[in-house]
Amino acid sequence: MEKNYDNEMKIEFISNPNNEAFARISVASFVASLDPTIEEISDIKTAVSEAVTNSIIHGYENTRGLVKIKARIIHNTIELEVIDNGKGIEDIERAKEALYTTKPELERSGMGFTIMESFMDEMQVKSTVGEGTTVFMKKIIKN
Amino acid sequence: MNITYDKENRLLKFEMTEEIDHCMAEKIRSKADFEIQEHTPKKVLMDFENVSFMDSAGIGMILGRYKTAKMVGSTLNITNVKPRIKKVLEMSGVLKIIPIVEE
């Protein structure tokens, strides 16, 4: 009998940097049922960390806001959405350029989107200035 | 983060934390800069033995400390990097400036 791993979860937390670790661990725990390799978990945690950090540093920029993560497991695929209602991205294509950052003073490397794109199988960004940003990511867990 | 200074060899060593994300990088930044400016070592070595997670915030942190070290005339290297951490480092090209050394 084929096991049905389909599952869904949603978490929401305030834009406190201490929640970056909480977000990683939460998503990693949720994906555990797919029995991913250490490398797959590491890739997912890193991508989540990048997206959440972007929401905190860029989306909310020191203001207090909510970051939401929705996760879905469909067969052996993990789908993630990292959502904020922050200031939004003016030029998404520019933001996705490797090494481009609007916050060099925070020692940001501008590699966030590059890492998300490399570590996940699919990544899309939707954003509206003044309303917020959603990052969609997908990864197939090979088993 | 454990910090040791070998006065004889003028080697300042940082034992990096288990996780290096934006939150941790902020905490490491000022502490590490203070130690580098305080001791003005010949060499700075970041030991990644205990590091099991790092995202791009770690890249910015390493580059920032490299600049601080350079300002006081010190070299900076990294060592004991796990494969999944190396993956993130390679993506940024930082290894071309700061190669991984054997401890």
gemmi code that builds the backbone of each chain (N, CA, C; Angstrom):
import gemmi

chains = {
    "A": [
        ("MET", (0.858, -1.196, 0.000), (0.000, 0.000, 0.000), (0.882, 1.231, 0.000)),
        ("GLU", (0.656, 2.161, -0.902), (1.499, 3.360, -0.978), (1.137, 4.318, 0.155)),
        ("LYS", (2.157, 4.772, 0.899), (1.891, 5.698, 2.006), (1.553, 7.063, 1.462)),
        ("ASN", (0.596, 7.731, 2.090), (0.224, 9.073, 1.689), (0.886, 10.067, 2.639)),
        ("TYR", (1.874, 10.772, 2.121), (2.588, 11.731, 2.965), (2.006, 13.115, 2.867)),
        ("ASP", (0.965, 13.312, 2.062), (0.428, 14.655, 1.873), (0.096, 15.311, 3.201)),
        ("ASN", (0.532, 16.558, 3.315), (0.413, 17.247, 4.591), (0.494, 18.742, 4.354)),
        ("GLU", (0.021, 19.503, 5.314), (0.076, 20.970, 5.204), (0.306, 21.578, 6.555)),
        ("MET", (0.997, 22.723, 6.592), (1.098, 23.443, 7.855), (1.248, 24.930, 7.562)),
        ("LYS", (0.995, 25.735, 8.589), (1.175, 27.177, 8.470), (1.709, 27.679, 9.800)),
        ("ILE", (2.763, 28.509, 9.765), (3.230, 29.133, 11.007), (3.350, 30.633, 10.776)),
        ("GLU", (3.260, 31.379, 11.858), (3.315, 32.828, 11.765), (4.094, 33.351, 12.967)),
        ("PHE", (5.030, 34.270, 12.721), (5.842, 34.757, 13.837), (6.234, 36.193, 13.558)),
        ("ILE", (6.629, 36.919, 14.622), (7.003, 38.310, 14.396), (8.420, 38.397, 13.837)),
        ("SER", (8.700, 39.506, 13.214), (9.951, 39.716, 12.488), (11.144, 39.941, 13.407)),
        ("ASN", (11.332, 39.032, 14.326), (12.464, 39.078, 15.263), (13.527, 38.128, 14.732)),
        ("PRO", (14.773, 38.611, 14.576), (15.832, 37.737, 14.040), (15.978, 36.414, 14.788)),
        ("ASN", (15.626, 36.387, 16.050), (15.692, 35.125, 16.794), (14.763, 34.065, 16.205)),
        ("ASN", (13.795, 34.488, 15.409), (12.872, 33.534, 14.801), (13.384, 32.912, 13.509)),
        ("GLU", (14.550, 33.367, 13.061), (15.136, 32.765, 11.850), (15.444, 31.294, 12.119)),
        ("ALA", (16.023, 31.004, 13.278), (16.328, 29.613, 13.635), (15.041, 28.818, 13.843)),
        ("PHE", (14.069, 29.437, 14.486), (12.775, 28.790, 14.725), (12.135, 28.388, 13.387)),
        ("ALA", (12.184, 29.267, 12.404), (11.601, 28.989, 11.082), (12.302, 27.800, 10.427)),
        ("ARG", (13.617, 27.778, 10.498), (14.380, 26.682, 9.877), (14.012, 25.338, 10.505)),
        ("ILE", (14.020, 25.308, 11.817), (13.737, 24.070, 12.533), (12.311, 23.610, 12.292)),
        ("SER", (11.382, 24.551, 12.242), (9.969, 24.188, 12.019), (9.790, 23.528, 10.666)),
        ("VAL", (10.363, 24.147, 9.639), (10.216, 23.582, 8.286), (10.954, 22.246, 8.193)),
        ("ALA", (12.134, 22.169, 8.788), (12.911, 20.924, 8.766), (12.122, 19.793, 9.439)),
        ("SER", (11.489, 20.109, 10.547), (10.681, 19.098, 11.249), (9.528, 18.637, 10.384)),
        ("PHE", (8.910, 19.588, 9.716), (7.755, 19.268, 8.883), (8.156, 18.364, 7.715)),
        ("VAL", (9.320, 18.625, 7.126), (9.785, 17.856, 5.967), (10.310, 16.475, 6.359)),
        ("ALA", (10.614, 16.303, 7.622), (11.217, 15.055, 8.108), (10.444, 13.809, 7.677)),
        ("SER", (9.140, 13.929, 7.572), (8.328, 12.759, 7.205), (8.654, 12.240, 5.810)),
        ("LEU", (9.298, 13.051, 4.989), (9.702, 12.616, 3.648), (11.062, 11.917, 3.667)),
        ("ASP", (11.642, 11.818, 4.851), (12.939, 11.161, 5.015), (14.013, 11.734, 4.073)),
        ("PRO", (14.208, 13.043, 4.140), (15.220, 13.660, 3.267), (16.636, 13.342, 3.743)),
        ("THR", (17.607, 13.501, 2.836), (19.006, 13.333, 3.222), (19.438, 14.571, 4.006)),
        ("ILE", (20.590, 14.468, 4.652), (21.129, 15.614, 5.401), (21.321, 16.807, 4.470)),
        ("GLU", (21.785, 16.505, 3.264), (22.012, 17.602, 2.320), (20.693, 18.266, 1.906)),
        ("GLU", (19.659, 17.455, 1.695), (18.353, 18.024, 1.305), (17.792, 18.898, 2.421)),
        ("ILE", (17.896, 18.424, 3.652), (17.401, 19.225, 4.795), (18.208, 20.520, 4.888)),
        ("SER", (19.512, 20.404, 4.722), (20.380, 21.576, 4.818), (20.014, 22.599, 3.746)),
        ("ASP", (19.767, 22.103, 2.522), (19.391, 22.992, 1.418), (18.082, 23.727, 1.728)),
        ("ILE", (17.108, 22.990, 2.226), (15.802, 23.581, 2.527), (15.925, 24.598, 3.665)),
        ("LYS", (16.649, 24.224, 4.721), (16.831, 25.142, 5.858), (17.516, 26.433, 5.411)),
        ("THR", (18.503, 26.301, 4.535), (19.230, 27.477, 4.076), (18.315, 28.380, 3.247)),
        ("ALA", (17.546, 27.778, 2.359), (16.625, 28.569, 1.531), (15.586, 29.279, 2.396)),
        ("VAL", (15.035, 28.576, 3.370), (14.050, 29.175, 4.295), (14.689, 30.335, 5.056)),
        ("SER", (15.914, 30.108, 5.514), (16.626, 31.137, 6.268), (16.812, 32.399, 5.436)),
        ("GLU", (17.156, 32.229, 4.165), (17.347, 33.385, 3.285), (16.037, 34.158, 3.116)),
        ("ALA", (14.960, 33.434, 2.849), (13.667, 34.093, 2.606), (13.165, 34.810, 3.857)),
        ("VAL", (13.259, 34.147, 4.986), (12.790, 34.738, 6.247), (13.635, 35.959, 6.617)),
        ("THR", (14.943, 35.835, 6.441), (15.831, 36.961, 6.750), (15.490, 38.155, 5.859)),
        ("ASN", (15.205, 37.899, 4.586), (14.814, 38.981, 3.680), (13.551, 39.682, 4.170)),
        ("SER", (12.573, 38.911, 4.613), (11.333, 39.504, 5.127), (11.620, 40.383, 6.331)),
        ("ILE", (12.484, 39.914, 7.218), (12.796, 40.649, 8.452), (13.618, 41.905, 8.163)),
        ("ILE", (14.695, 41.738, 7.389), (15.612, 42.871, 7.157), (15.075, 43.852, 6.121)),
        ("HIS", (14.554, 43.313, 5.036), (14.115, 44.177, 3.930), (12.629, 44.492, 3.997)),
        ("GLY", (11.836, 43.462, 4.149), (10.388, 43.666, 4.181), (9.974, 44.586, 5.314)),
        ("TYR", (10.436, 44.257, 6.506), (9.996, 44.997, 7.692), (11.009, 46.005, 8.221)),
        ("GLU", (12.259, 45.892, 7.785), (13.266, 46.929, 8.083), (13.169, 47.496, 9.486)),
        ("ASN", (13.353, 46.682, 10.484), (13.316, 47.150, 11.877), (11.943, 47.540, 12.397)),
        ("THR", (10.920, 47.371, 11.576), (9.584, 47.565, 12.147), (9.055, 46.187, 12.508)),
        ("ARG", (8.038, 46.167, 13.303), (7.507, 44.888, 13.767), (6.435, 44.434, 12.791)),
        ("GLY", (6.596, 43.229, 12.266), (5.597, 42.702, 11.343), (5.502, 41.204, 11.482)),
        ("LEU", (4.580, 40.629, 10.748), (4.411, 39.183, 10.825), (4.982, 38.497, 9.589)),
        ("VAL", (5.664, 37.409, 9.814), (6.165, 36.586, 8.723), (5.391, 35.273, 8.790)),
        ("LYS", (4.913, 34.843, 7.632), (4.126, 33.616, 7.594), (4.820, 32.602, 6.696)),
        ("ILE", (4.813, 31.367, 7.117), (5.329, 30.302, 6.263), (4.225, 29.269, 6.083)),
        ("LYS", (3.938, 28.986, 4.821), (2.976, 27.908, 4.526), (3.775, 26.789, 3.877)),
        ("ALA", (3.504, 25.579, 4.287), (4.221, 24.458, 3.702), (3.242, 23.356, 3.339)),
        ("ARG", (3.560, 22.699, 2.227), (2.685, 21.626, 1.735), (3.559, 20.484, 1.280)),
        ("ILE", (3.180, 19.312, 1.641), (3.863, 18.132, 1.096), (2.870, 17.453, 0.167)),
        ("ILE", (3.276, 17.306, -1.071), (2.439, 16.600, -2.049), (3.304, 15.498, -2.642)),
        ("HIS", (2.920, 14.296, -2.340), (3.720, 13.124, -2.711), (5.135, 13.290, -2.167)),
        ("ASN", (6.156, 13.463, -3.016), (7.498, 13.634, -2.445), (8.052, 15.036, -2.683)),
        ("THR", (7.144, 15.966, -2.842), (7.562, 17.355, -3.078), (7.170, 18.245, -1.906)),
        ("ILE", (8.099, 19.128, -1.525), (7.784, 20.123, -0.502), (7.601, 21.467, -1.200)),
        ("GLU", (6.469, 22.104, -0.915), (6.195, 23.432, -1.457), (6.155, 24.403, -0.287)),
        ("LEU", (6.836, 25.523, -0.455), (6.892, 26.502, 0.622), (6.497, 27.884, 0.120)),
        ("GLU", (5.862, 28.644, 1.000), (5.624, 30.059, 0.728), (6.092, 30.818, 1.948)),
        ("VAL", (6.947, 31.825, 1.731), (7.356, 32.701, 2.825), (6.756, 34.059, 2.500)),
        ("ILE", (5.899, 34.532, 3.390), (5.047, 35.691, 3.090), (5.248, 36.807, 4.106)),
        ("ASP", (5.401, 38.024, 3.606), (5.398, 39.167, 4.521), (4.521, 40.269, 3.956)),
        ("ASN", (4.092, 41.157, 4.823), (3.306, 42.313, 4.404), (4.138, 43.571, 4.590)),
        ("GLY", (5.376, 43.486, 4.179), (6.319, 44.579, 4.356), (6.329, 45.517, 3.167)),
        ("LYS", (7.453, 46.179, 2.984), (7.471, 47.260, 1.998), (7.488, 46.807, 0.546)),
        ("GLY", (7.760, 45.567, 0.289), (7.753, 45.075, -1.090), (9.031, 45.399, -1.844)),
        ("ILE", (9.206, 44.743, -2.988), (10.429, 44.907, -3.783), (10.112, 45.737, -5.019)),
        ("GLU", (10.870, 46.827, -5.206), (10.624, 47.705, -6.350), (10.995, 47.039, -7.672)),
        ("ASP", (12.195, 46.459, -7.711), (12.693, 45.843, -8.945), (13.106, 44.414, -8.638)),
        ("ILE", (12.222, 43.487, -8.914), (12.457, 42.088, -8.548), (13.651, 41.508, -9.302)),
        ("GLU", (13.763, 41.812, -10.589), (14.873, 41.266, -11.377), (16.213, 41.755, -10.848)),
        ("ARG", (16.271, 42.995, -10.463), (17.483, 43.569, -9.871), (17.808, 42.877, -8.545)),
        ("ALA", (16.763, 42.705, -7.743), (16.939, 42.071, -6.424), (17.497, 40.656, -6.563)),
        ("LYS", (17.113, 39.965, -7.643), (17.552, 38.590, -7.840), (18.976, 38.488, -8.388)),
        ("GLU", (19.530, 39.596, -8.834), (20.904, 39.566, -9.362), (21.870, 39.177, -8.263)),
        ("ALA", (22.788, 38.268, -8.596), (23.784, 37.842, -7.609), (24.619, 39.032, -7.163)),
        ("LEU", (24.857, 39.103, -5.895), (25.701, 40.120, -5.251), (25.048, 41.500, -5.147)),
        ("TYR", (23.813, 41.666, -5.676), (23.150, 42.962, -5.530), (22.456, 43.009, -4.171)),
        ("THR", (22.725, 44.068, -3.402), (22.015, 44.256, -2.143), (21.729, 45.733, -1.914)),
        ("THR", (20.599, 46.017, -1.271), (20.283, 47.395, -0.922), (20.761, 47.686, 0.504)),
        ("LYS", (21.351, 46.679, 1.154), (21.804, 46.876, 2.528), (23.244, 46.420, 2.758)),
        ("PRO", (24.194, 47.034, 2.040), (25.599, 46.638, 2.260), (26.074, 46.984, 3.671)),
        ("GLU", (25.449, 47.987, 4.286), (25.865, 48.391, 5.639), (25.535, 47.322, 6.671)),
        ("LEU", (24.644, 46.407, 6.329), (24.331, 45.302, 7.233), (25.179, 44.081, 6.872)),
        ("GLU", (26.180, 44.303, 6.041), (27.054, 43.217, 5.576), (26.254, 42.138, 4.850)),
        ("ARG", (25.253, 42.553, 4.101), (24.506, 41.591, 3.306), (25.310, 41.305, 2.049)),
        ("SER", (25.356, 40.034, 1.657), (26.185, 39.649, 0.516), (25.440, 39.739, -0.806)),
        ("GLY", (24.114, 39.882, -0.763), (23.338, 39.929, -2.003), (23.214, 38.562, -2.655)),
        ("MET", (23.391, 37.499, -1.883), (23.353, 36.139, -2.432), (22.073, 35.378, -2.073)),
        ("GLY", (21.183, 36.018, -1.367), (19.976, 35.333, -0.880), (19.171, 34.625, -1.959)),
        ("PHE", (18.777, 35.359, -2.988), (17.965, 34.756, -4.056), (18.751, 33.722, -4.849)),
        ("THR", (20.021, 33.980, -5.068), (20.874, 33.017, -5.784), (20.892, 31.690, -5.027)),
        ("ILE", (21.023, 31.773, -3.708), (21.026, 30.564, -2.894), (19.674, 29.862, -2.949)),
        ("MET", (18.598, 30.626, -2.828), (17.255, 30.003, -2.900), (17.078, 29.300, -4.242)),
        ("GLU", (17.475, 29.935, -5.320), (17.327, 29.349, -6.664), (18.177, 28.104, -6.830)),
        ("SER", (19.371, 28.121, -6.253), (20.273, 26.976, -6.410), (19.876, 25.795, -5.536)),
        ("PHE", (19.420, 26.089, -4.321), (19.162, 25.000, -3.377), (17.775, 24.381, -3.517)),
        ("MET", (16.866, 25.101, -4.116), (15.520, 24.576, -4.319), (15.335, 24.291, -5.807)),
        ("ASP", (14.356, 23.480, -6.165), (14.165, 23.129, -7.572), (13.409, 24.211, -8.334)),
        ("GLU", (12.563, 24.935, -7.603), (11.835, 26.052, -8.224), (11.763, 27.189, -7.233)),
        ("MET", (11.817, 28.411, -7.718), (11.693, 29.582, -6.838), (11.065, 30.716, -7.624)),
        ("GLN", (10.038, 31.312, -7.029), (9.395, 32.460, -7.683), (9.162, 33.534, -6.636)),
        ("VAL", (9.262, 34.781, -7.069), (9.004, 35.896, -6.151), (7.863, 36.727, -6.678)),
        ("LYS", (6.899, 37.017, -5.812), (5.829, 37.947, -6.186), (5.838, 39.056, -5.148)),
        ("SER", (5.780, 40.299, -5.620), (5.856, 41.391, -4.663), (5.120, 42.618, -5.155)),
        ("THR", (4.528, 43.353, -4.229), (3.883, 44.618, -4.555), (4.392, 45.662, -3.573)),
        ("VAL", (4.931, 46.748, -4.109), (5.470, 47.800, -3.241), (4.378, 48.324, -2.324)),
        ("GLY", (4.688, 48.409, -1.044), (3.721, 48.898, -0.059), (2.795, 47.825, 0.481)),
        ("GLU", (2.853, 46.632, -0.129), (1.938, 45.574, 0.336), (2.652, 44.337, 0.867)),
        ("GLY", (3.730, 43.955, 0.203), (4.437, 42.791, 0.727), (5.024, 41.902, -0.348)),
        ("THR", (5.605, 40.811, 0.118), (6.335, 39.901, -0.768), (6.029, 38.464, -0.410)),
        ("THR", (5.910, 37.634, -1.432), (5.765, 36.192, -1.228), (6.814, 35.470, -2.052)),
        ("VAL", (7.547, 34.592, -1.400), (8.518, 33.761, -2.097), (7.966, 32.333, -2.129)),
        ("PHE", (7.829, 31.776, -3.332), (7.364, 30.396, -3.503), (8.558, 29.508, -3.803)),
        ("MET", (8.682, 28.411, -3.138), (9.799, 27.511, -3.412), (9.305, 26.074, -3.393)),
        ("LYS", (9.977, 25.257, -4.193), (9.585, 23.841, -4.298), (10.827, 22.977, -4.325)),
        ("LYS", (10.765, 21.828, -3.700), (11.901, 20.901, -3.825), (11.362, 19.474, -3.859)),
        ("ILE", (11.907, 18.698, -4.778), (11.538, 17.291, -4.867), (12.511, 16.496, -4.018)),
        ("ILE", (11.981, 15.736, -3.090), (12.829, 14.905, -2.231), (12.999, 13.551, -2.920)),
        ("LYS", (14.244, 13.276, -3.321), (14.486, 12.049, -4.091), (14.629, 10.846, -3.180)),
        ("ASN", (13.811, 9.867, -3.421), (13.871, 8.725, -2.532), (13.622, 7.422, -3.275)),
    ],
    "B": [
        ("MET", (30.910, 31.967, 21.180), (32.088, 31.884, 20.293), (33.343, 31.931, 21.170)),
        ("ASN", (34.146, 30.898, 21.058), (35.369, 30.829, 21.850), (36.504, 31.547, 21.114)),
        ("ILE", (37.178, 32.440, 21.828), (38.241, 33.230, 21.194), (39.555, 33.004, 21.920)),
        ("THR", (40.602, 32.648, 21.191), (41.913, 32.483, 21.832), (42.963, 33.273, 21.066)),
        ("TYR", (43.899, 33.852, 21.843), (44.982, 34.577, 21.197), (46.318, 33.989, 21.602)),
        ("ASP", (47.030, 33.508, 20.595), (48.368, 32.962, 20.811), (49.350, 34.108, 20.617)),
        ("LYS", (49.814, 34.675, 21.760), (50.668, 35.866, 21.702), (51.969, 35.625, 20.958)),
        ("GLU", (52.534, 34.427, 21.185), (53.844, 34.128, 20.608), (53.798, 34.145, 19.083)),
        ("ASN", (52.736, 33.501, 18.547), (52.613, 33.437, 17.092), (51.721, 34.533, 16.525)),
        ("ARG", (51.217, 35.357, 17.422), (50.291, 36.441, 17.041), (49.141, 35.892, 16.189)),
        ("LEU", (48.588, 34.785, 16.702), (47.478, 34.138, 16.000), (46.194, 34.270, 16.807)),
        ("LEU", (45.210, 34.912, 16.199), (43.912, 35.074, 16.848), (42.946, 34.065, 16.254)),
        ("LYS", (42.428, 33.187, 17.108), (41.564, 32.125, 16.599), (40.134, 32.257, 17.135)),
        ("PHE", (39.179, 32.171, 16.203), (37.763, 32.189, 16.580), (37.170, 30.812, 16.332)),
        ("GLU", (36.585, 30.222, 17.377), (35.845, 28.975, 17.196), (34.406, 29.380, 16.899)),
        ("MET", (34.019, 29.256, 15.635), (32.732, 29.787, 15.209), (31.562, 29.008, 15.812)),
        ("THR", (30.446, 29.696, 15.931), (29.236, 29.132, 16.551), (28.583, 28.074, 15.659)),
        ("GLU", (27.762, 27.249, 16.259), (27.094, 26.159, 15.531), (26.297, 26.629, 14.324)),
        ("GLU", (25.635, 27.748, 14.483), (24.843, 28.279, 13.386), (25.271, 29.717, 13.112)),
        ("ILE", (25.437, 30.026, 11.829), (25.755, 31.403, 11.474), (24.677, 31.906, 10.520)),
        ("ASP", (23.714, 32.638, 11.080), (22.674, 33.252, 10.266), (22.731, 34.756, 10.532)),
        ("HIS", (21.760, 35.507, 10.046), (21.771, 36.962, 10.206), (21.787, 37.336, 11.687)),
        ("CYS", (20.980, 36.605, 12.457), (20.892, 36.878, 13.901), (22.248, 36.698, 14.581)),
        ("MET", (22.906, 35.568, 14.327), (24.210, 35.275, 14.946), (25.299, 36.189, 14.403)),
        ("ALA", (25.237, 36.465, 13.092), (26.277, 37.279, 12.452), (26.363, 38.650, 13.111)),
        ("GLU", (25.211, 39.210, 13.463), (25.200, 40.516, 14.139), (25.922, 40.427, 15.475)),
        ("LYS", (25.723, 39.309, 16.176), (26.361, 39.132, 17.482), (27.863, 38.904, 17.329)),
        ("ILE", (28.253, 38.206, 16.278), (29.672, 37.898, 16.058), (30.428, 39.140, 15.630)),
        ("ARG", (29.803, 39.940, 14.791), (30.434, 41.085, 14.137), (31.206, 41.998, 15.082)),
        ("SER", (30.534, 42.582, 16.047), (31.216, 43.568, 16.900), (32.219, 42.916, 17.827)),
        ("LYS", (31.905, 41.717, 18.310), (32.816, 41.018, 19.207), (34.114, 40.693, 18.473)),
        ("ALA", (33.993, 40.139, 17.258), (35.173, 39.757, 16.482), (36.001, 40.984, 16.106)),
        ("ASP", (35.328, 42.046, 15.667), (36.051, 43.278, 15.296), (36.820, 43.838, 16.486)),
        ("PHE", (36.197, 43.798, 17.653), (36.856, 44.303, 18.860), (38.141, 43.529, 19.122)),
        ("GLU", (38.065, 42.202, 19.047), (39.235, 41.355, 19.327), (40.349, 41.586, 18.300)),
        ("ILE", (39.965, 41.725, 17.038), (40.971, 41.935, 15.990), (41.670, 43.279, 16.193)),
        ("GLN", (40.895, 44.296, 16.497), (41.471, 45.638, 16.693), (42.257, 45.724, 17.991)),
        ("GLU", (41.850, 44.961, 18.985), (42.501, 44.942, 20.290), (43.883, 44.279, 20.208)),
        ("HIS", (43.949, 43.117, 19.580), (45.188, 42.335, 19.530), (46.083, 42.662, 18.339)),
        ("THR", (45.551, 43.222, 17.297), (46.250, 43.422, 16.011), (47.160, 42.231, 15.700)),
        ("PRO", (46.553, 41.067, 15.482), (47.355, 39.860, 15.248), (48.015, 39.858, 13.873)),
        ("LYS", (48.882, 38.883, 13.674), (49.474, 38.697, 12.350), (48.509, 37.871, 11.500)),
        ("LYS", (47.866, 36.908, 12.204), (46.923, 36.015, 11.509), (45.626, 35.871, 12.289)),
        ("VAL", (44.522, 35.845, 11.528), (43.223, 35.528, 12.128), (42.766, 34.216, 11.509)),
        ("LEU", (42.334, 33.288, 12.358), (41.849, 32.004, 11.852), (40.442, 31.756, 12.379)),
        ("MET", (39.508, 31.510, 11.452), (38.140, 31.174, 11.865), (37.977, 29.667, 11.743)),
        ("ASP", (37.730, 29.030, 12.860), (37.591, 27.578, 12.886), (36.108, 27.211, 12.791)),
        ("PHE", (35.756, 26.532, 11.705), (34.356, 26.183, 11.449), (33.996, 24.759, 11.895)),
        ("GLU", (34.853, 24.164, 12.723), (34.628, 22.786, 13.190), (33.217, 22.540, 13.719)),
        ("ASN", (32.684, 23.452, 14.518), (31.369, 23.263, 15.138), (30.207, 23.807, 14.324)),
        ("VAL", (30.514, 24.383, 13.156), (29.461, 25.036, 12.379), (28.685, 24.002, 11.565)),
        ("SER", (27.410, 23.866, 11.878), (26.577, 22.909, 11.146), (25.567, 23.608, 10.237)),
        ("PHE", (25.463, 24.928, 10.382), (24.565, 25.676, 9.501), (25.146, 27.055, 9.205)),
        ("MET", (25.057, 27.455, 7.937), (25.429, 28.821, 7.588), (24.670, 29.258, 6.346)),
        ("ASP", (24.099, 30.440, 6.372), (23.478, 30.975, 5.162), (24.299, 32.172, 4.686)),
        ("SER", (23.745, 32.970, 3.777), (24.552, 34.030, 3.165), (24.968, 35.116, 4.165)),
        ("ALA", (24.311, 35.160, 5.311), (24.734, 36.121, 6.335), (26.161, 35.810, 6.780)),
        ("GLY", (26.506, 34.528, 6.761), (27.849, 34.113, 7.139), (28.889, 34.624, 6.155)),
        ("ILE", (28.505, 34.691, 4.889), (29.423, 35.197, 3.862), (29.742, 36.666, 4.133)),
        ("GLY", (28.707, 37.439, 4.405), (28.900, 38.856, 4.721), (29.741, 39.035, 5.969)),
        ("MET", (29.515, 38.163, 6.950), (30.251, 38.238, 8.208), (31.736, 37.959, 7.981)),
        ("ILE", (32.036, 36.935, 7.180), (33.432, 36.586, 6.900), (34.120, 37.725, 6.153)),
        ("LEU", (33.461, 38.241, 5.129), (34.052, 39.332, 4.338), (34.273, 40.584, 5.190)),
        ("GLY", (33.340, 40.868, 6.061), (33.464, 42.029, 6.945), (34.663, 41.901, 7.876)),
        ("ARG", (34.849, 40.709, 8.416), (35.980, 40.478, 9.320), (37.301, 40.480, 8.523)),
        ("TYR", (37.253, 40.028, 7.318), (38.437, 40.050, 6.447), (38.897, 41.494, 6.253)),
        ("LYS", (37.917, 42.380, 6.061), (38.246, 43.799, 5.885), (38.844, 44.385, 7.162)),
        ("THR", (38.262, 44.040, 8.292), (38.781, 44.529, 9.575), (40.204, 44.030, 9.785)),
        ("ALA", (40.420, 42.749, 9.489), (41.757, 42.164, 9.657), (42.757, 42.874, 8.748)),
        ("LYS", (42.350, 43.089, 7.525), (43.217, 43.742, 6.548), (43.628, 45.142, 7.019)),
        ("MET", (42.664, 45.830, 7.642), (42.942, 47.199, 8.132), (44.009, 47.224, 9.201)),
        ("VAL", (44.146, 46.140, 9.977), (45.192, 46.102, 11.001), (46.398, 45.304, 10.523)),
        ("GLY", (46.425, 45.007, 9.224), (47.577, 44.330, 8.649), (47.616, 42.833, 8.901)),
        ("SER", (46.450, 42.245, 9.142), (46.399, 40.817, 9.450), (45.800, 40.021, 8.297)),
        ("THR", (46.222, 38.756, 8.192), (45.586, 37.870, 7.213), (44.408, 37.188, 7.890)),
        ("LEU", (43.462, 36.694, 7.089), (42.329, 35.953, 7.655), (42.110, 34.693, 6.841)),
        ("ASN", (41.978, 33.583, 7.530), (41.700, 32.311, 6.859), (40.617, 31.546, 7.593)),
        ("ILE", (40.049, 30.549, 6.895), (39.046, 29.705, 7.527), (39.490, 28.248, 7.436)),
        ("THR", (39.049, 27.465, 8.412), (39.463, 26.072, 8.460), (38.346, 25.166, 8.989)),
        ("ASN", (38.495, 23.847, 8.745), (37.546, 22.846, 9.242), (36.112, 23.093, 8.783)),
        ("VAL", (35.973, 23.305, 7.487), (34.661, 23.619, 6.929), (33.956, 22.345, 6.447)),
        ("LYS", (32.741, 22.108, 6.935), (31.982, 20.928, 6.495), (31.495, 21.120, 5.055)),
        ("PRO", (31.305, 20.013, 4.318), (30.886, 20.107, 2.910), (29.661, 20.990, 2.663)),
        ("ARG", (28.646, 20.898, 3.529), (27.443, 21.702, 3.247), (27.678, 23.196, 3.505)),
        ("ILE", (28.652, 23.505, 4.336), (29.009, 24.908, 4.565), (29.848, 25.390, 3.382)),
        ("LYS", (30.717, 24.510, 2.899), (31.575, 24.835, 1.758), (30.714, 25.165, 0.529)),
        ("LYS", (29.602, 24.464, 0.416), (28.681, 24.684, -0.703), (28.231, 26.152, -0.756)),
        ("VAL", (27.886, 26.705, 0.393), (27.441, 28.096, 0.480), (28.608, 29.048, 0.177)),
        ("LEU", (29.773, 28.717, 0.702), (30.965, 29.555, 0.470), (31.338, 29.600, -1.002)),
        ("GLU", (31.277, 28.440, -1.647), (31.660, 28.354, -3.062), (30.749, 29.190, -3.939)),
        ("MET", (29.472, 29.218, -3.570), (28.477, 29.948, -4.349), (28.772, 31.439, -4.401)),
        ("SER", (29.405, 31.953, -3.363), (29.632, 33.393, -3.278), (30.957, 33.827, -3.876)),
        ("GLY", (31.828, 32.862, -4.162), (33.142, 33.208, -4.692), (34.114, 33.679, -3.624)),
        ("VAL", (33.706, 33.652, -2.368), (34.544, 34.175, -1.294), (35.825, 33.343, -1.112)),
        ("LEU", (35.770, 32.070, -1.521), (36.946, 31.213, -1.366), (38.112, 31.650, -2.254)),
        ("LYS", (37.810, 32.455, -3.257), (38.887, 32.953, -4.121), (39.725, 33.994, -3.384)),
        ("ILE", (39.087, 34.666, -2.435), (39.823, 35.680, -1.659), (40.329, 35.088, -0.356)),
        ("ILE", (39.498, 34.235, 0.221), (39.808, 33.657, 1.533), (39.782, 32.138, 1.420)),
        ("PRO", (40.887, 31.522, 1.011), (40.879, 30.071, 0.830), (40.791, 29.334, 2.169)),
        ("ILE", (40.285, 28.106, 2.092), (40.221, 27.246, 3.281), (41.618, 26.681, 3.506)),
        ("VAL", (42.088, 26.751, 4.736), (43.419, 26.221, 5.037), (43.311, 25.015, 5.962)),
        ("GLU", (44.373, 24.209, 5.959), (44.461, 23.087, 6.897), (44.876, 23.691, 8.225)),
        ("GLU", (44.275, 23.209, 9.318), (44.664, 23.814, 10.586), (46.041, 23.354, 11.011)),
    ],
}
model = gemmi.Model(1)
for chain_id, residues in chains.items():
    chain = gemmi.Chain(chain_id)
    for i, (resn, *xyz) in enumerate(residues, 1):
        res = gemmi.Residue()
        res.name, res.seqid = resn, gemmi.SeqId(i, " ")
        for name, pos in zip(("N", "CA", "C"), xyz):
            atom = gemmi.Atom()
            atom.name, atom.element = name, gemmi.Element(name[0])
            atom.pos, atom.b_iso = gemmi.Position(*pos), 0.0
            res.add_atom(atom)
        chain.add_residue(res)
    model.add_chain(chain)
structure = gemmi.Structure()
structure.add_model(model)
structure.setup_entities()
